[in-house]
Amino acid sequence: MAEARRERPPHLTPEMLPPLDLHGAFLRRTSLSGAVLKNANFAGADFKNARFVGSDFEGANLAGTVLIGADLTDAKNLTVDQLSRAVIDETTTLPDYIDRQALAQAAQAAPV
């Protein structure tokens, strides 16, 4: 009798998942370090003192996102444009490639 072969389900990859939608969420002190956050919607979310070390922010919506005290060390694909729409301060740890002076200028020019 021939043994039936079961096919294994495909390995789940970030590209197979829908974008994360946490708009308006209250997630202070959360760690999403190393997370793939491509096209995520964090609009209006509160991530005060959260950790995003090494996370990928490609295309993420950060409009009104509170990132006061957040750690964005080594974050990938994070732009001045994205951060200019977020709420940050001097306690927010930015990736080395983000210029705080350019960010301050962009934040002043960003629509409210």
Secondary structure as the mmCIF struct_conf table of DSSP 4:
data_model
#
loop_
_struct_conf.conf_type_id
_struct_conf.id
_struct_conf.beg_label_comp_id
_struct_conf.beg_label_asym_id
_struct_conf.beg_label_seq_id
_struct_conf.end_label_comp_id
_struct_conf.end_label_asym_id
_struct_conf.end_label_seq_id
HELX_LH_PP_P HELX_LH_PP_P1 ALA A 2 LEU A 12
HELX_RH_3T_P HELX_RH_3T_P1 PRO A 14 MET A 16
BEND BEND1 LEU A 17 LEU A 17
HELX_LH_PP_P HELX_LH_PP_P2 PRO A 18 LEU A 20
STRN STRN1 ASP A 21 ASP A 21
TURN_TY1_P TURN_TY1_P1 HIS A 23 GLY A 24
STRN STRN2 PHE A 26 PHE A 26
TURN_TY1_P TURN_TY1_P2 ARG A 28 ARG A 29
STRN STRN3 SER A 31 SER A 31
TURN_TY1_P TURN_TY1_P3 SER A 33 GLY A 34
STRN STRN4 VAL A 36 VAL A 36
TURN_TY1_P TURN_TY1_P4 LYS A 38 ASN A 39
STRN STRN5 ASN A 41 ASN A 41
TURN_TY1_P TURN_TY1_P5 ALA A 43 GLY A 44
STRN STRN6 ASP A 46 ASP A 46
TURN_TY1_P TURN_TY1_P6 LYS A 48 ASN A 49
STRN STRN7 ARG A 51 ARG A 51
TURN_TY1_P TURN_TY1_P7 VAL A 53 GLY A 54
STRN STRN8 ASP A 56 ASP A 56
TURN_TY1_P TURN_TY1_P8 GLU A 58 GLY A 59
STRN STRN9 ASN A 61 ASN A 61
TURN_TY1_P TURN_TY1_P9 ALA A 63 GLY A 64
STRN STRN10 VAL A 66 VAL A 66
TURN_TY1_P TURN_TY1_P10 ILE A 68 GLY A 69
STRN STRN11 ASP A 71 ASP A 71
TURN_TY1_P TURN_TY1_P11 THR A 73 ASP A 74
STRN STRN12 LYS A 76 LYS A 76
BEND BEND2 ASN A 77 ASN A 77
HELX_RH_AL_P HELX_RH_AL_P1 VAL A 80 SER A 84
TURN_TY1_P TURN_TY1_P12 ARG A 85 ARG A 85
BEND BEND3 ALA A 86 ALA A 86
STRN STRN13 VAL A 87 VAL A 87
TURN_TY1_P TURN_TY1_P13 GLU A 90 THR A 91
BEND BEND4 THR A 92 THR A 92
STRN STRN14 THR A 93 THR A 93
TURN_TY1_P TURN_TY1_P14 ASP A 96 TYR A 97
HELX_RH_AL_P HELX_RH_AL_P2 ARG A 100 ALA A 109
BEND BEND5 ALA A 110 ALA A 110
#
